[in-house]
Each structure stands twice: as C-alpha cells, then as structure tokens.
Amino acid sequence: MSLEIGSEITLDIEKPAAGGWMLARHEGRVVLVHGTIPGERVRARVGRVGRGVAYAEVAEVLVPSPDRRESAGDWRCGGNVFAHIGYERQRQLKGEIIRDAFGRIGRVALPAPPEVLASPERGYRMRARLHARHGRLGFFREGTHEVCDAASTGQLLPATAEWIAAAEGLMARGRLKGLLGIEIAENIAGDQRACHLELQAGAEAAAFAVLAAGGALTGLSAERADRPGVETLAGMPVVSDVLHVTPGDPATALRLRRDVRAFFQSNRYLLEPLVRHVVSLVPPGPVVDLYAGVGLFGLSLAAIGFDRIALVEGDRVSGQSLRENTEPFGTRVRVELRSVEAFLKSEGGKGTGGTFIVDPPRTGLSKEALGGIVRCRPARIVYVSCDVATLARDSRTLLDAGYELEGLTGIDLFPSTAHVETVAAYSRST
C-alpha cells in the first residue's frame, strides 16, 4: 500500500524520536506518529509524506500501552505531545531520546539511558510568551498561528490563568486595541508577576496600564512597533527570587532580580535542583560562565564562596540584570557584556584552566564559540542544554578535541512536552 496523505495504515510503534514523534515502519518505510507510545499497535492517518519518511496521527489505538492515560485538552497546545503518557514512562522515554541522540548524532554509545529528574506536572511554568489573535490570548497551536487556551495545558498557575482570562475580557470589550503578544515572568512563589507587551504601530500604550490594576502585576512594560525603546506603564517590570544554593544554609542564599524580558529557566520546581546539580559538577578554581543570563549558575557559585568568576552575556536586557545581581560580590566576579564569540576571541589560544559553564540557546554552540572553547582548553566543561540534538553534535566536537564525557543527566523542565533539559560534564583527557 502506498503512503498517501489521508490514507490509514496499521502500525506497531517501536521507539521514541525527537520532537515528540514515535517511530514505526510500514513496508520498510519509516513513519513518525504523534499520539502513541512504544509497544502499541495503532491505526494511523497519514498527514504528510516527505523523502524517506511519512508523518501521521493516531486514528485509533488497537492495542494500548499500560502507560496510556486520559489526557485533557489539545495536545498541540503548549507542546503537550506526551500528555497521554503516564509520567514515569515519559521520563523513561526522554532518557531514551537522550541516549538515541548521543548514539546517532554524537556517535557516543551510552550504556543506558540517563536518569531524568522529575517535576510536578502542573503549574510549573514561570515564563511564557502569549500571542494575541482575534480577541484571544494564548499559545500558538503547534505548526499553526492559531491561538489556543494556555490554561488548558496545566503549565501555568491558576492565578496566572485567571489574569489571562481577565485580559481577554478587556480585549472583548475593546479596551486593549493593538496588542500583538505578552511576555510573562513570575518568581518561584508565584506572588510576583511582571509582563511586557508587544504593540502594533499606533497603539495607545497608556491604555494598557489597566492590566496592572488592583496590584495584579508587580510591573508592566511595553514597546510599540513604530517607536524605539521600552515604556514602563506600571510598577517595576522585574521579579526577584532568593535561591537556596546549599539547603539549610542561609549564608549561601542568592538573590536574583530579572527584567521580564530577560532569559531565565522556566520551571519553578526544578530551578534549585538544577542549580545544585550544576554547582556539584564544578571543582574549586576559576570559572567562566558563558551565556550567563542574569547570573543563575555563576553567581550561585559565588554565593558558596567561589571567586575568579567571569560571567559573559551578550544580550543587553539580561546583561543589565546581571550587572545588578553581581554588585554584592564585588571583585570576586567580573561581568563581560559582549558576545560569547567576542569574549573567546579576546582570550586567544591561552589555556585558562578551571571550568567553563555553557548554557547556549536551542541552536547550541556556534562553530566560533565551540572552537574558542577548545582553544582555551578549560580543564572541565559543564554544558546545560535545552536541545539534545545540538548537545550531541557539540559533544562529538569536544570528544574529538580530547575531552571525555563524565556525566549526563536529564532534567524534566517541561513535563508532558517533548523537551528535556540535559546537563553534561566533560573533562580534558589530553
């Protein structure tokens, strides 16, 4: 039977693949399927046919997995492609995805899937980007520009969902004209929420101050498409947290403030465990924190007594928050507000020793950044990745340059989605 769009085929699901797909084969041809679990037999409807692979969705589950569960809402909204899978099985599958990527892309044969640290599944998300379309406010449905209900995903706190619903009510009454999107940032406790608005040309920014009425927000800012700069509409558009780097030791508490637009890790429940894990991988000595953001990892080390820490950040907004957060540590830390590539080029080929922490964007390290790190020859590299494919790719380069992979851990920052954070530790063997 040929694979054509709209045709239905019976498949036995073999294993997970990247992006939330599951892999099966039909007459020797690879079919990637959404909405199923390895070990299941399903009838699937083909939605797209590419070179050497077809893409399908489940039409009927013929033989279900014992790990299948009822899932509410639209699995395409908020990337909840694993919502139908029991949580323990989700973690196992994400470990297998990491192992598969390292084998296929990095050419590293892991003896077993790495452990994936668990997260509560609901209300975990501290940062979100919402889109405004046709009087609605929410996430984009995967693969479309259709807005879907962010509250239905369970990723946001109930109070956040209530604030979004109130904003939609104002939109329906015509009070928020010209809104394109909203960035939301919250603290761990959820008692601080700041927002940044993206507005169309000609929109009346002052009219949007109503969103902060009654103390609903700690701060609100906006930028308009036809004007440079950012306007503060209410309060201070920042949130702050106190992180306990060492449990039970107030002396190691770290206070971080961040602008609503600054990058920050999104899972309120796993933020401290992630920090503690990264800190545990760093031996005494100098540290270079590349893609430092507002200082999460580098300043956590400073809080427990490290000095000789360089924090490198190229983004202007995150860099401003970083400068403010480093003030209590004086000369023990230095801030480099420039791109990672420019910083590494200035370092030349000198061996710096110590540890490099890298937390790059989803695209991974650029060739220039990776080459610069290798030339600097740090004794240890701790790589925090939000995309296992680019991590596996960069790992191959590090291993070829004489590093050894010492540890690999998954952190489930986005439960029920296909994403998994991965922390890898490398030491120089030559």
C-alpha positions in Angstrom: 0.0 0.0 0.0 1.4 3.4 -1.0 1.6 6.1 1.7 -0.6 9.0 0.6 -2.0 11.9 2.6 -5.2 10.8 4.2 -4.5 7.1 3.9 -4.9 5.0 7.1 -2.3 2.3 8.0 -1.8 -0.1 10.9 1.5 0.3 12.7 3.4 -1.2 15.6 5.2 1.5 17.5 8.9 0.9 18.1 10.6 3.7 19.9 10.6 7.5 20.6 12.1 10.0 18.2 12.8 13.7 18.6 10.0 16.3 18.6 7.5 14.1 20.4 7.1 11.7 17.5 7.2 7.9 17.8 8.8 5.7 15.2 7.2 2.9 13.3 7.7 1.2 9.9 5.3 0.5 7.1 6.5 -1.9 4.5 10.1 -0.9 5.4 9.4 2.8 5.3 9.8 5.0 8.4 6.6 6.6 9.7 6.7 9.1 12.5 3.5 9.2 14.6 2.1 11.6 17.2 -0.2 10.5 20.0 1.1 7.0 20.7 3.5 5.0 22.9 6.2 2.4 22.1 4.7 -1.1 22.2 1.3 0.0 21.0 -0.5 -1.1 17.8 -2.5 1.7 16.2 -4.3 2.7 13.1 -2.8 6.0 12.0 -3.8 8.6 9.4 -1.0 10.0 7.2 -0.8 13.8 7.2 2.4 14.4 5.4 4.8 12.5 3.2 8.4 13.5 2.8 11.5 12.0 1.3 12.0 8.6 3.0 9.6 9.3 5.9 5.9 9.8 6.4 4.2 11.7 9.3 0.9 10.5 10.8 -1.5 10.9 13.7 -3.3 8.2 15.6 -6.8 7.5 14.4 -7.5 4.5 16.7 -5.5 2.7 19.4 -5.8 -1.0 18.7 -3.6 -2.4 21.4 -3.0 0.2 24.1 0.1 0.5 26.3 -0.5 0.1 30.1 1.2 3.5 30.4 -1.6 5.3 28.4 -3.7 7.7 30.3 -6.6 10.1 29.6 -5.4 13.5 28.6 -7.5 16.6 28.6 -7.2 19.4 26.1 -5.4 19.8 22.9 -2.0 18.0 22.7 -0.9 20.5 20.1 -1.3 23.4 22.5 1.8 24.2 24.5 3.6 21.2 23.0 1.8 18.7 25.3 2.6 15.8 23.0 3.3 13.4 25.9 0.2 14.3 27.9 -1.4 10.9 27.1 1.6 9.0 28.6 1.9 8.2 32.3 4.6 10.4 33.9 7.1 7.7 34.9 7.0 6.4 31.3 7.5 10.0 30.0 10.8 10.2 32.0 11.9 6.9 30.6 11.2 7.9 27.1 13.1 11.2 27.5 16.1 9.2 28.8 15.9 7.1 25.6 15.7 10.2 23.4 18.9 11.5 25.0 20.6 8.1 24.5 19.4 7.9 20.9 20.6 11.4 20.0 24.1 10.7 21.5 24.3 7.5 19.6 23.1 8.7 16.2 24.4 12.3 16.2 27.3 12.2 18.7 28.4 8.7 17.9 28.6 8.0 21.6 27.2 4.6 22.7 25.7 5.2 26.2 25.4 2.0 28.2 22.0 3.0 29.5 19.5 5.9 29.2 20.5 8.7 31.7 18.3 9.4 34.6 15.7 12.2 34.1 14.9 14.3 37.2 11.1 14.5 37.8 9.0 17.6 38.0 5.4 18.2 39.2 3.3 18.3 36.0 1.1 21.3 36.7 1.8 25.0 37.4 5.5 24.6 36.8 6.0 27.4 34.3 7.5 30.7 35.4 7.9 32.2 31.9 5.5 32.2 29.0 5.0 34.0 25.7 1.4 34.6 24.7 0.1 35.6 21.3 -3.0 37.8 20.7 -5.2 36.9 17.8 -8.9 37.7 17.1 -9.7 38.6 20.7 -7.9 35.6 22.2 -4.7 35.3 24.2 -2.7 32.1 24.4 -0.1 29.8 22.9 0.2 29.1 19.3 -1.1 25.6 18.3 1.9 23.6 17.0 2.5 24.1 13.4 0.0 27.0 13.1 -0.7 30.6 14.0 -3.9 29.6 15.7 -4.2 30.7 19.3 -5.1 28.0 21.8 -6.0 28.2 25.5 -2.8 28.3 27.6 -4.8 27.4 30.8 -5.9 24.1 29.3 -2.3 22.8 29.2 -1.9 22.9 33.0 1.5 24.5 32.7 0.5 27.8 34.3 -0.6 28.6 37.8 -4.3 29.0 38.3 -3.8 32.7 39.3 -1.9 33.2 36.0 -4.7 31.7 34.1 -7.2 33.9 35.9 -5.1 37.0 34.9 -5.1 35.9 31.3 -8.8 35.4 31.3 -9.3 38.9 32.7 -7.1 40.3 30.0 -9.2 38.5 27.4 -12.3 40.0 28.9 -10.8 43.5 28.4 -9.9 42.6 24.8 -13.5 41.5 24.2 -14.8 44.9 25.5 -12.5 46.7 23.1 -10.2 48.2 25.8 -6.9 46.6 24.5 -6.6 47.5 20.9 -3.3 46.8 19.0 -1.9 44.0 21.3 0.3 41.5 19.5 1.8 39.5 22.3 2.7 39.3 26.0 5.8 38.0 27.8 5.1 36.9 31.3 7.7 36.4 34.0 6.9 35.1 37.6 9.0 34.2 40.6 9.1 30.8 42.2 6.5 31.6 44.8 4.2 33.0 42.1 3.5 36.1 44.2 5.3 38.3 41.7 4.3 38.6 38.1 5.6 41.1 35.5 4.5 41.5 31.9 5.9 43.0 28.7 3.6 43.9 25.9 4.3 44.0 22.2 2.0 46.5 20.5 1.1 47.4 16.9 2.1 50.7 15.4 -0.2 53.4 16.6 -1.5 51.6 19.6 -2.1 53.7 22.7 0.3 52.2 25.2 -1.1 54.1 28.3 -4.5 52.3 27.8 -2.9 49.0 28.7 -2.0 50.1 32.2 -5.4 48.7 33.2 -3.8 45.2 33.1 -1.9 46.0 36.3 -4.9 47.4 38.1 -5.5 46.2 41.7 -1.9 45.0 42.1 -2.3 42.2 39.6 1.2 42.8 38.4 4.5 43.9 40.0 5.3 45.8 36.8 4.2 46.3 33.2 6.3 47.5 30.2 5.5 47.9 26.5 7.2 48.5 23.2 5.5 49.7 20.1 6.3 48.6 16.6 6.8 52.2 15.3 8.8 53.5 18.3 12.2 52.7 19.6 12.7 51.9 23.3 10.5 50.5 26.1 7.9 52.3 28.1 7.2 51.4 31.7 3.4 51.5 32.2 3.1 50.4 35.9 5.4 49.4 38.8 8.7 47.9 38.0 8.7 45.2 35.3 11.0 42.9 37.3 10.6 39.9 39.5 13.0 38.5 42.2 13.8 35.3 43.9 16.0 34.1 46.7 17.7 30.8 45.7 19.0 28.4 48.4 22.1 27.1 46.8 23.0 24.9 49.8 19.9 23.6 51.5 19.6 24.8 55.1 22.4 27.3 54.9 21.1 30.9 54.8 24.6 32.2 54.2 24.6 30.7 50.7 21.2 32.3 49.7 21.4 34.1 46.4 19.1 37.0 45.5 18.4 37.3 41.7 16.3 40.1 40.1 15.5 39.9 36.4 13.7 42.1 33.9 10.6 40.5 32.4 12.3 40.3 29.1 15.5 38.6 30.3 16.1 34.9 29.7 15.6 32.6 32.7 14.9 28.9 33.3 11.2 28.3 33.3 10.5 25.5 35.8 9.8 26.9 39.3 10.0 23.4 40.9 13.3 22.3 39.4 15.2 25.6 39.4 17.0 25.0 42.7 17.7 21.3 41.9 19.1 22.3 38.5 21.4 24.9 40.1 22.6 22.5 42.8 23.3 19.8 40.2 25.4 22.2 38.1 27.2 23.5 41.1 28.0 20.0 42.2 29.9 19.4 38.9 32.2 22.4 39.3 35.5 21.8 41.2 37.4 24.5 43.0 39.2 27.0 40.7 38.4 29.8 38.3 35.1 29.7 36.4 33.9 31.1 33.1 30.1 31.3 32.8 29.2 31.6 29.1 25.7 32.7 28.2 25.4 33.8 31.8 22.0 35.3 31.5 21.1 37.1 34.8 23.8 35.1 36.7 22.0 31.9 37.7 24.9 29.5 37.7 28.0 31.7 38.0 26.5 33.7 40.9 25.3 30.6 42.6 29.0 29.5 42.8 29.9 33.0 44.1 27.3 32.5 46.8 29.0 29.4 48.1 32.4 31.0 48.2 33.9 30.7 44.7 35.9 33.7 43.3 37.6 34.4 40.0 34.3 34.1 38.1 33.8 35.6 34.7 30.2 36.0 33.6 29.7 36.5 29.8 26.4 37.7 28.4 25.7 39.4 25.0 22.1 40.2 25.5 21.6 43.8 26.6 18.5 43.2 28.8 19.8 40.1 30.6 23.2 41.9 30.9 21.6 44.8 32.8 20.0 42.4 35.3 23.3 40.6 35.5 25.2 43.7 36.5 22.7 44.5 39.2 22.9 40.9 40.6 26.7 40.9 40.7 27.0 44.0 42.9 27.1 42.2 46.3 30.1 40.1 45.2 32.5 42.9 44.4 35.8 42.0 42.7 35.2 38.2 43.2 33.3 38.3 39.9 33.6 40.2 36.6 31.0 40.8 34.0 31.7 40.7 30.3 28.8 42.3 28.4 29.7 41.1 24.9 29.0 38.0 22.8 30.5 34.7 23.7 32.3 34.6 20.4 33.9 38.0 21.0 35.0 37.1 24.5 36.6 33.8 23.5 38.4 35.6 20.6 39.9 38.0 23.1 41.1 35.2 25.2 43.1 33.9 22.2 44.5 30.4 22.5 45.7 30.7 26.1 44.8 27.8 28.4 42.6 29.2 31.2 42.3 26.0 33.2 39.3 25.9 35.6 35.8 25.3 34.5 33.6 26.6 31.7 29.8 26.5 32.2 27.9 26.9 28.9 24.1 27.3 28.6 23.6 28.2 25.0 20.3 28.7 23.1 18.5 25.9 21.4 20.8 26.1 18.4 23.7 25.1 20.5 27.2 26.5 20.3 28.3 28.3 17.1 31.3 27.0 15.3 33.2 30.1 16.5 32.2 29.6 20.2 33.0 25.9 20.1 36.4 26.5 18.5 37.1 29.2 21.0 36.3 27.0 24.0 38.5 24.2 22.6 41.4 26.7 22.1 41.0 27.9 25.7 41.4 24.4 26.9 39.4 24.5 30.2 40.0 21.5 32.4 36.3 21.0 32.7 33.2 21.9 30.8 29.6 21.8 32.2 27.2 22.1 29.3 23.5 22.9 30.1 21.4 22.2 27.0 17.7 22.6 26.1 18.2 20.7 22.8 19.7 17.2 23.0 20.4 17.1 19.2 22.7 20.1 19.3 24.2 18.9 22.5 25.1 15.6 20.9 26.5 17.4 17.9 28.7 19.6 20.1 29.7 16.7 22.2 31.3 15.0 19.2 33.5 18.0 18.6 34.5 18.1 22.3 35.3 14.4 22.4 37.4 14.7 19.2 39.3 17.6 20.8 40.4 15.4 23.7 37.6 15.7 26.2 35.9 12.8 28.0 32.2 12.6 28.8 32.0 12.1 32.6 28.3 12.5 33.3 24.9 13.1 31.7 21.7 13.9 33.5 18.2 14.8 32.2 16.2 17.5 33.9 12.5 17.4 33.0 11.9 21.2 32.9 8.9 20.8 30.6 6.8 17.7 31.7 4.2 16.4 29.1 6.1 18.1 26.3 8.8 16.6 24.1 11.5 18.9 25.6 14.1 17.8 28.0 17.0 19.8 29.6 20.3 17.9 29.7 23.4 18.6 31.7 26.7 17.1 30.5 30.0 17.2 32.2 33.3 16.8 30.3 36.9 16.7 31.5 40.0 17.2 29.4 41.9 13.9 28.9 44.8 15.3 26.9 
